[in-house]
Amino acid sequence: MAQYNYDDFVHDVKQKLQACHEVARANLMKSKQQRVAQHAKVKMPIFHKGDKVLLRNEKAGKSSSLWEGPSIYEIDPNGINVILEISRKKKIKVHVNRLKAYHAK
C-alpha cells in the first residue's frame, strides 16, 4: 500500500482548488451574460425639451400623492440625470427613472 505523503496532499488540494475556480469562473460568465441580456431589455423614456412630466415623490406616504407636477423638462446633460423646472426660479436635477410623461385631461 502506497503512503499518502505531503506532496500528494498538496497536489490533490491544488487540483480541487483549480476545479472550484473553473466552476466559479463559469458561473460568473453565465451571470454576466444574463445581466447584459437583462440590461438590454431596459427602455429609457425619451423626453424632449419643453415636455411636461410628472415627478415621482419618493417620500410619499399613504395619504399623499405618488406623483408631483407637471414640471417642465429642461435639459438632459448626460442621458441619465435630467434637469426639471419646478417653478420659474426652482430647478432640480433628478434621475430619469423618477419621471413619467404628463398627459393633460
N, C-alpha and C positions, 0 to 999 in steps of 0.2 A: 504494500500500500504506500502510495506516494504521500509525502508530507506536504501540508499546506503551509508555505512559508510567507514571509513578509512581502517578497517580490510578487508572488501570486496574488496576495490580497490587494496590493496597490494596483496591479493590472486589472483585477476584477472591478474594483471601485472606479477606476478611470473609465472603463468600458460602460459601466452603468451610468456614470455622470454624462458621458457623451451621448448615450441613448436618450437620457432625460432631456438633455439640451436640444437634441433633434426634435423631440416631441414638442417641447415648449416653442421652439422656433417655428414649427409647422402650425401650431395653434395661433401664434402671433400673426403669421402671414394670412391665415384664414380670417382672423378677426379684422385685420387691416382691410382686406378685400370687402368684407361685409360693411365696414364703416364707410369706405369710399362709395359703395353702391347706395347706402342709405343717404349719404351726403348729396349724391347726385339727384335724389328724388325731391330734395327741398327746393321749393319755389319761392323766391323772394318777391314780395309785392313790388310792383312798379308804379311809382308816382311821378308826376311832373310838377314843375314849379307853378304854384298858384292853386293846386288841387286842395280841396278841403278834406281833412282826415280827422278821424276820432283817435284819441289817445287813451290807451288802457290805463286805468287807475290801479296801480299795484297795491295801494293801501286801502282799497275799497272793502268795506265791511258788508254786513248783511243788509243794512238799511240804505247804504249809499250806492250810487250808480257805478257800474263797472267801467263805463266809457265816458270820457270827458271831451267836450268840444262842441262844434267843429273848430279846428285850428287850421291855419294855412301852411301848407308845405312850402318851405323856403328853398333849401339847398341840401344837396347830398354830397358832402365833401369826399367821403371815401367809400360809399356804397353800402355801408352798414349802419353808421350813425348819421342821423339827419337833424337838421335844424328846423324847428317849428316856430311860427309866430303865434303866440298865445293871445297877445294883445299888441297894440301898436308899439308899446315900449318893452314888452317882455318877450324874449326869445329863449327857447330851451333846446338842448341837444339830447336826443333820445335814440334808442336802438330801433331799427326798422320793424322788429318783431312786435313792438308795442303799438303799431299803427294799423288802422283799418280804414278803408275808403268810406267817405261820408256820402250818403245818397239822400238828398232832400225829399221830403214827402210831397 
